[in-house]
Each structure stands twice: as structure tokens, then as C-alpha cells.
Amino acid sequence: MTRYTKTLSALTVVTAATYALLVGVGMAHLVLGPEKLQPFDLRPLGYSVQDAAQYLSLLNEDKAALYTGLLRRVDTLFPVLFGLWMGWVCWGLTRTLHPWSRVILLVAPASYTVMDLCENALVADMVLAFKTPPNPTLVSLASSYTVSKFVTLFVAFGLLLVMMIRKIGQSRLD
């Protein structure tokens, strides 16, 4: 087993465990109301001020503390790990490309990481102020980062898929 494979395996396990904790705790405690409203982070199409107000009205002190405490720390670690994982996979799949092409392909996973971290900071601001009506500018900005997070994730996965197909095609030619 190569050092690359060992590192990727370890990173995969740590990233998957972090994701399992994030989703497990989040789904158990932050899907709210009879409508089963999803936390902001899990809304790929974003949310309106009314959506935010509805969700925030269902929070209590304990749920807000969970959202901005333990889950915020885990959700700060996860995008970094996941972006690193996607970048590591991309780097391994592109060994035959020019070095600058390889670096440029890392923009998508890095962009996902930045969008997710920015989203997390903005969502935390909304949740910390859950007792007051949501600030429309803050909601709009947070929602745009949520959508951007999912767009950059889709692009990153698309690039990984293309690189995997390319690698499979190359191995068949060899």
C-alpha cells in the first residue's frame, strides 16, 4: 500500500466519522416541527426570510446552543476535512497532468470549503439571534452561501467523476 493510499484511507475514515457525527446529531436534534424542517445547512436551494423565521421560531435555548456549540465545531472541521479529501483524490487522479492543471483543479474543492465555512459563520449569527426577527440581509447572504456550497460541491464531484473516467480510459489504453 502506497503512502498516498494510506493517507487517503485514514483521511476517508476521519472524514466519514466526522460526517456521521454531524448528520447523526443534527438529524436527531435539529430537524424541527411537524413539517420536519431541515437545518439551514441542508437546504440546497436556499431559504427565504420567511423560511428562516419559521425555523428559528422552533428553536429553544438547548437546540440553539447545540447548533452554535458542538455542531458548529464539528461543522467547522468537516468542510476542511472534506475539501482536503476531495483535493487529495483529485491530486491522485491527475498525476499525468501538467502541475498547473492539477493545481487549478483544486479550486473546486477549495471553493466548497470556503463556501461551507462562510455559510457556517452566517448561520451561527442567525441562530445566535433566534429570539429576534431574522435580519433579511443576513438571511439572504447565508442562503446564497448555502446554495454556493452545494454548487461548488456539485462541480467538485463532477470534476472528480471526469478525472475518474479519464483515468479508467487511460488504464484501458495501457
Residue pairs with C-beta under 8 A, 6 or more apart in sequence:
1 9
4 92
7 88
8 85
8 88
8 89
8 92
11 81
11 84
11 85
11 88
12 85
14 81
15 78
15 81
15 82
15 84
15 85
18 74
18 77
18 78
18 81
19 78
19 82
21 74
22 71
22 74
22 75
22 78
25 66
25 70
25 71
25 74
26 39
26 41
26 42
26 71
29 63
29 66
30 39
30 63
30 66
30 67
30 71
31 37
31 38
31 39
32 55
32 58
32 59
32 63
33 54
33 58
37 54
37 55
37 58
39 55
39 67
39 123
40 47
40 52
40 55
40 119
40 123
40 126
40 142
40 143
40 146
41 75
41 119
41 120
41 123
41 146
43 51
43 143
43 146
44 146
44 147
44 150
45 147
46 143
46 144
46 146
46 147
47 55
47 139
47 143
47 146
48 139
48 143
49 134
49 136
49 139
49 140
52 126
52 134
52 139
52 142
52 143
53 133
53 134
56 126
56 127
56 130
56 134
59 67
59 127
59 130
64 127
64 128
64 130
67 123
67 124
67 127
68 124
68 127
68 128
72 120
72 124
75 116
75 120
76 117
76 120
78 116
79 112
79 113
79 116
79 117
79 120
80 113
80 117
82 112
82 113
82 116
83 109
83 110
83 112
83 113
83 116
84 109
84 113
86 108
86 109
86 112
86 156
86 157
86 160
87 106
87 109
87 110
89 160
90 102
90 105
90 106
90 108
90 109
90 156
90 159
90 160
90 163
91 102
91 106
93 160
93 163
93 164
93 166
93 167
94 101
94 102
94 105
94 163
96 170
97 105
105 159
105 163
108 152
108 155
108 156
108 159
109 156
111 152
111 155
111 156
112 149
112 152
112 153
112 156
115 145
115 148
115 149
115 152
116 149
118 145
119 142
119 145
119 146
119 148
119 149
122 138
122 141
122 142
122 145
123 142
123 146
125 138
125 142
126 134
126 135
126 138
126 139
126 142
129 135
